[in-house]
Amino acid sequence: MDLNSLNKRVWFNSKPEDELNWCTNPPSVAVREYIVSKETSEKDQTAGKIDQNSSNSSPLKPDQLSLIVHKLMTNGLGLATTQDLKELKRLVSDGQKIWFYVVPFTLPGELISAKVIENSWGYSLCDLVEIIDNKSASRIAPKCQYFGKCSGCQLQMVDYETQLEYKRSFVNSVFDLENPEILKSIKFGEVDPVAHLDSKSFGYRTKLTPHFEIFKWLPKSQTKIGFNYTNRREIMDIEECVIGTDSVNSGLAVARKNTMDKIEDYKRGATLLIRETNVTDNGVDKKGYVLSPKDEVEELVPVFVSDKTDTCTTYQILDYLNVISRPDSNWNDRIVNPKLGDRWNKISPPSQADISIELCPTDTDPICVPAEVKLALESGNVDIYTQNMRFRFLASSFFQNNNSIIPKLVYHVGLSINKASLKRVSSGRNKITNLVDVYCGAGLFGISLSHGFKSVVGIEISKESIRNAISNASLNNITNCSFSQGDASDIFAKIKPSSSSSDAKLDPSITAVIIDPPRKGSNEEFLSQLMDYGPAVIVYIACGVPAQARDINYLLKNGNILTNSNFSSKNDVSMSEKSGTPVYEISSVTPFDLFPQTYHVENVVTLVRAF
């Protein structure tokens, strides 16, 4: 039996009062308990309640322990115990509970020294003091001078390739914890490798929000502007952020100076805003920054277009060339008449004798050449290039904070919908011609992908976001997009063919829906409306993977996800088809590293309607 199973057996069979007693009686003294005991002791001594010569007058001393790190959790923190793995298994097998220690900036297998900072429910939060032994081979020197103290980054001590492996395992862990059936339901049986940009693991963040506090006991001239210390509600003075772009760091220096010049005018603390923006100077696009939430920001998002091949074939060619994995430096290269047999990393095509041309029998063979691609490449009539889409919005509005990887994210979403459409056509159904972008924000996905659809509708609850999206469609001369404010009680009312209030009636059988909710995810009311509409494809983009897993599990439990357990016979399928209940196959789960050096990961789940 593995450690996870053993631990579940012990914890979930316990009596509530036993767990209460265990979790509220930590074995270690924490720094915060030391501070309280010190203050209490000093007050008691002053009041004459304790003999100052007595040993009882001394405050508690915080513990510093030797710990073994067993795993890196999904929040980027190390999970450690005082026991090694062999001893852990023995204790749990004997029915004993284990006290855990959570330590930042640590890696699995390391023997560390840690100071207990705070005791919580069944675990203690610690500071890393030093690595005693078994230093991880993946550990590297961090680039940032503040790393190890600043709470902004959690993974700078790990080489980037290992960070990507961790993030892929994070997604696996979250879905497995929510419901193991979710992972079993993925079409190809596993989470995809993390999509990323090697050249942008630093210097990618286009928005920073440092803050400061004003204290009566501290001279205002000593105010610190930056981010919180790890494990402390105390601000660390930050002059440069290595994950921020050059423009953002330039703005940070100016914002710090402006604030300190006026610091005497502040009566309380505040949060600053520095956001990168595109600046056009004599027809040339450059990067600048803004410092006010009311300033307008412009972002450029390059998307693939072609004047010689239709959108469907263009996607097939790009997929054949494996664009999603190509070198960062070539993202804006023009693709003109690539040869059969080419792959993106090859500088020149192979000789004709080395070219093996095979038409794709299925969509599971990544090597063969689709018939449309073969025809287009042999015709020598291929010219694919990138075109910048411009998005403008207030600096205070939501927009992705890593614009360097947005093109890959947008491309992946478009490719996923196109693959689903091709599969539908191959089975005798109509191609997908409509796109609905829910939680559309400033219109990023709807506008960027508009060239591949007959009709695009963006739906948002926020009036400001709708205004931005409408303006951005006009800015990019997009005429097939419309945006409207949706009512949370029936957000699809304006597009359902059966609704009398429909502005643009979109047949769900030829419609794809993109949802990109906030970190808290969606809710059961919305998911029920989504299933009631029943689109051909759903692309769920999430910055909060736990909430995404919860929402997918809700659909699974309600019979909307194709699994071996809920559709084990033809009769199950027949009954679902007759009832009209939409059932989806999890076509892919693809993480995107929008936030290198941190534990955060964006995740894209594609659901294709099976029946």
N, C-alpha and C positions, 0 to 999 in steps of 0.2 A: 504493500500500500504506500502511495507517495505521500509526501509531507502535507500537501494541500488537502487530501482526503482525510488524513489523520486529524488535521486541525479542525476540519468541519465536523468530524465525528465528536470531538471533545466539546467544541463550543456550542453546537446547536442542540446537544442533548443535556446541557446543564440546566439546573434550576435557575430561574431569574434572580433569586436572592443570592445564589452562589456567585453569579457573574457580577452582580452589584457589589458584593463584598470584595471580589478580586479586582475589579476595575477601579475601585475608589481607594485602594490601599497599595499604592506603588511601592516597589522595593527600594527606590532611590530617592534621595533628597535633591530637589531641583533648585536652581539659582533663585527663582522667584519665591520659593518657600524660604530660602535663606534670607532674602531681602525682608520678607514679612517678619520672620523670627528675629532678625537683627533690629528692626524698628520696634517690635514689641519688647524686646529685651532692654533696649535703651530707655523706652518709656517707663518700664517697670523699675529699672534701676534709679531713674530720676525721681520716681514716686516713692522710693524706699521699700518697694515690695519684695526686692530680691537682694540678698547679700552679695555685694560685688565680688567678694572673695570666693563665693560658691561656684562650683563647676556648672550648676544649673543656669548661671547667668550668661553663659556663652551661647551665641546663636547657633542654629543648625549649620552644618557645613555642606555645601553642594558636592555631589558625587562626581568623580571623574573615573570612567570605566574603560576597560579594554573590551572591545566588541568585535564580532565577526559580521561582515556585511554579506547578506545572502542574496539580495536581488535589488534591482533598481525599479522603483514603483512608477506608476503612470504619472505621478506628479514630479518626477525627476529626483526624488529623495531616496536615499538608501535605507533599506529595511535590515536591521541588525539585531542580534541577540548576544548574550554573554556565552551561549553555548555554540559548539560547532554543529554541523548538520547531523552527524551521527548521534550526538547526544540529544539533539532536538527530537529526532525520530524516536529515540528510546523513551524520553520523557512523555511525549504525546501518546505513544503506544501504551504507556502506563496510566494514562488518563489525567496527566498533569497539564495545567495551562502554562503558557509561555508569556512572559512580559517582553514586549517588543520595544525597540529603540529606533527612532527615525532620525537619520543624520544626513544633512545636505552635503553635496560635493564628494560623495563616496561612491565606490564601484564594487560590484560583486567579487567576493573572494578576499577582499582586503581586511587585514587585521588593523584596527584603528583604536585610537584613544579619543574619547568624546566626553564632553561635559554636559550634564543634564541641565537643561534650561527650564523646561516646564513639563509637569506631569499631566497627562490627559487620560481619557477613558481607555484603559488597557494598554497604553503605550506612553513613552516619554519622548519629548522633542529635545534634540541635542545639538550642540555645536561641535564641529570637527576640530580637535586639537592637533592631532598629527596622525600620519600613517605609520604604524609600527612595523608591519611586515606584509609580504605578499602584494606589493604594489601592482596594480593592474597593468598589463601590457598595453592596454588602450589609453592609459593616462598620458596626457601631454601637458606642456606648460601653457597656461591660459594666456590669451592675447591681451586681456583687459587688466589694467592695474588695480581695478576695484573688485575683480572676481574673487569670490570666497567670502566676501562681506556684503556686497550689494545683492539685493533680492531679485534683480532683473533677469539674470541668466542662471541656469542651473547646470548646463552641460559643457561649458567651455573646457573642462578638464579632460574631455573625451575627444578622440579624433573623429572627424566628421563622418567617415564611413560607419563607424560604430554608433554614432548618434542616430543615423538612419535605420540601422538594425534595431536599436532600442525602440524607436518610434513605431516601426512596423509591429514589434512585439507588444507595444502599448495598446495599439488598436486591437490586436488579437486578444489581449488580456481583458480589455473592457467588454468586448462582445461576448467572450466566453463567460465572464462573470455575470453579465446580464442574462444570457441564455446560450448554452453551448450549441443549441439547435441552429442559431443564426449562422455560425461558422460552417456548419454542416450543409447549410442551404446555399452557400455561395457556389455559383455555377462551376468554377474550376477548382473549388475546394480550398482556396487559400486567399489571404489578403495580398494584394499586389505589392511589389517593392515600392518604396516611397519615392514619388516624383520630386525632383529637386534641381537646384542649380549649383554646381560645384563652385563656381566663381563668385557666388553671392552668399556664402555662409557668414560673412561679415558685411557691414556697410550696406544693409538692405532696407532698414526700417525707415519709413518716410514720415513717421509721426512720433513725437516724444511728448510726454506730459509730466515733467518734473514738478515737484511741489515743495513748499516750505511751511514752517510753523513759526508763530510769534509767541515767545514766552516772556512773562513779566520779569523772571529772574535772570534772563539772558539779554545782554546788550544787543540791540537790533543789528549792529555792525557785525556781529558774530553769527548771524542767521545762516543756516546751511540750506542750500538749494540742490535737490537731487531726488534720490529714491530711497526707500526704506532699507535699513540693514536687514539681513536675513535673521529671522527669529526675534526681531525687535521692532517695536513701534517707535523707531528713532530714525531720523533722516540722515543719510550719508551725503556729504557734499560731493557732487559729481560735475566735473568740468568737461568730460568727453564721454560719449557712449559709442563703443566700437561697433555695435550692431546698427547704429544709425548711419544714414547717408552723409556724405560730405556737406550737403546743403543743410541738412537738419542740424549737424554739429556746429555749422557756422551760425545758424539761428539760435542754438543753445547758448553760445557765447554772448550773443547780443542780448538775449532774453535775460540772462543772469546779470549782465551789467545794468540793463535798464531797471531791473527789480532792485538791485542793491543801491542804485542811484536814488530811488524813491522809497527805500525801505522804512524810513522814519514815518512815512504817511500811512503805512499799513497798521491796522489795529488787530488783525487776525491773519492767519495763514491763507494761502491760495494755491491753486494749481495753474501752472503755465501751460501754454500750448505752442508747440513748434511743428509746423507741417510743411513738407516739401511741396512745391508747385512748379508746373512748367511755365516758363516765361519765353515768349516769342520776341526776339530782338532782330529786326530787319529780316524777317522771314526765317530766322534760325531758332530752333527750339533749344532752350537752355534750362538749367535747374536753378530754382531760387527757393525762398521760404517765406512763410507768413507767420505772424505771431498773434493775430487776433482771431477769435472764434467766428467773427463776423466777416472776415476776409474770404474772398472767393479763391478756390483752389482749382487748378486744372491738372488732370492726369492723362497721359497718353498710353493707350493700350493697342499694340500692334496685333492685327489679326490677318490670317491668310486669306487671300483672294486670288481669283484667276479670271482673266478675260477670255480664255480659250477652252476651259473645261468647266462643266457644271459643278456645283458645290459637292454633290455626292461623289463624283469621280475624283475631285480634288482631295477630299478627305481620304479616299482609298489610296491615292498616290502617297499622300503624307504618311498614312499608316504603314504602307509598304516600305517607305524609307525610314520608318521608326523615328519620326521626328520628336516624339516625346522624350527620347533618350539621347538626342544628339548633343554635340558640344555646345556649350553656352555661347561661345564667341560667334557661332554661325546662325544664331536665332533670326537675324534679319537678312540672311543671305537670300538671294533670288534663286529659285529652282527652275532652271531652263533645260528642258529635254534630257532628264536623267535617263541612263541606259538600263535595260533589263539586267538584273544581277547586281545593280548598285545597292549599296547600303550607305547610310549617311557618313560613316567614319572612313569610307574608302575615298582616297583622293582621286583615283582614276578607275574606270570600270574594268572588270576582268576581260580577258580575251573572249571572243565569241565561243570558243570551244569550251570555256569554263561555265558558260551560262546555261543553267537548267531551267527551262520554262515549263511550268506546270500550272494548269488552271486549278483554282481553289475548289475542292469538293465540299469542304466544310469551312466554318469560321473558326475552327480550332487549330488549323495548320498555319503557323506564322510565317512559313517559308515560301509557300506557293504564291503565285501571282494571280490576283483576280482578273477575270476576263476583261473588264472595263479598263483596268490599269494596263494590261498587256496591249490592248488596242490603242490607248492614248499614248503610251511610250513608244510603240512602234511607228505611230503616225508622225512623231517628231513635232507634235503640236502642243507642247506643255510649257506653260509659263506661269509659275506661281510666285507671288510676291506678298510682302506684308504692307498693310495700310494702317496708318495710325487712326484709331478712333479717339476722339477727344471727349473727356468727361469733366464737367464743371459742377462744383457744389460748394457749400459753405464749409470752412475749415472744421467747424464743429460737427458736421454730418459724418455718418458712417461711410467709410470706403476702405477697402483692403489696405493694410499698412505695409505691404511688400509688393510694390508694383513690378518688380523685376520678374517674378514668377507668375504673375497674373496671365500673361499670354499662354503659358502652358496649361494653366487651369481652365481657361476659356476654351482652348483647343480640345482638351480632354472631354469637356462636357459636350461640345459639338460632335466630336468623334463618337462618343458613346451613343448619342441619339441617332447619328447616321448609321451606325452598325445595327442598331435595333430596327431602323427603318428598312435597311437592306434585307434583314432576316424576314421581316414581315412580307416584303414584296416576293421573296423567294418561296414563301408558303402560300402565295395567292391573295394576300391582303393588300390594302392600299398603303402607299408610302406615307410617312409622317410629314405633314405640310404646315402644321400650326405649332406655335410655341407659347406657353404661358409661363411667365416669370413671377413667381410669388415671393413676397418679401424683396421686391425688385430694387429697393434703394434708389440709387441714381441711374439705374438702368444698365448696369454693367453687362450682364449676361444677355438680356434681351436685345440690346442694341448691337453688341459685339457679334452675336450670332444671327442677326436679322437677315443677312444675305442668303441664308440657307432655307428660309421659310416664306410661305405665302403671306402668313399673318402672324404677328407677334403681339401679345397682350401682356402688359406688366400690371401687377396688382400690389398695392401697398396700403397700409392703414394710415401711414404718415402723410399729411398734406404736403409738407416740405419736400419729402422724397419724391412725390409725384410731380411737383413743380420742377424739380431738378431733372427728372427723367424726361419729361416732355421737352424741356429746353435742350437737353443733350441729344435727343432724337433729331430735333431741328438743326442743331449745330453740326451734326454729321450727315445731314441731308437724307435721313432715313424716313421713308414714307410708308412703310408697312408696319410700323409700330404704333400702338396706342397704349396709354397708361391711365389708370383710373384708381380712385380710392375705393378700397373694398371694405365692406362691413364685416367685422369679426364674426358676427353670428351666422353669416352665409357669404363667405369670401368668394365663392365661385358663381354667385348669382348672376353676375353680368356676362358670363360666357356660356352658361349651361343652355343647350338648345331647348330644354323644356321650360325654361324660365321666361315669363312674360316681360321681365325687365331687362332681358339680354341686350346689351349694346352690340356685341360682336359674338354671334352664336358660333361656338367652335365645337365640332364633332369630336368627342373624346377619343374615338377610335383612330383618329389621325392627328392627335395632339400629344405633344410632350410637355411635361410640367417640371420646372426647376423650382426647388424650394431651398432657400438659404436663410434659415431663421437665426435669431440671436443665440448666444451661448446656452441659454436655458432650454433651447430646443423648441419643438412645437407642443401641441397639447392634444388630448383625445378628441376634443370638439373639432379642431381643424382636420385631424387625421380621418375622422369619420366623414367630413365633408369631401375630403380628397378621394376617399374610397367611393363615395356616392357619385362623384364625377367620373372616376374610373378611367384616367388617361392611358394612352398606349405605353408611355414611358414616364418614369419619375426619376429625376436626378436629385438626390438629397445631398446638399453640401453643408458641412457642419464644422464649426470651430470648437464646439463642445461635443466630443465623441461620446461621453457617457450619456448625454441627453439623446443623441442620435441613436445609440444602441437601445435605449429605453423605448424610443418611438418605433424602431424597427420591430422590437419584441412585441409591442402592442399590436402591430399589424399581423405578426406571426400568430399570436394567441387568438386573434380574431379570424384566422383562416385566410388571410390575404397574402401569405407568403408560401410559395411552393416548397414543401418539405416531403421527405420520405414518410414521415409519420402521419401528416394530415392529409396526404393524397397518395395512399398506398395502393389504391386500386382504381381501375377504370370507372367503377361506379361512383367513387368519390369525385372524380373529375366531372363525370356526367351530371351529377347532382349540383355541383358548383356552377357549371355552365348554364343549367336550366334556371337556377336561382338568380343569375345575373351578377352574382358576387364576383368582383374582380380579384384575380389571383395573379401574383407577380413572382417572377424568378429573380433572385439576386444575381444580376449579370456580372457585377464586379464591385470590389471594394478597394478603392485606391487612395492611400494617404498622400498628402502634399505637404512638403516642409516649407510652410510660409514663415516659420519662426525659428530658424537655426539658432543653436546655442541655448535654446529654452526647451522645456518639455512639451510645449504646445504643438499640436499637429492638426492640420485641416484634413477632413476626410470626406471622400465622395463615394456615395453608394448609388449604383444604378439599378433600378428596378424595371424590368421589362414585363409587360403584361403577357401572361401565358394563355389565359382564357378568361 
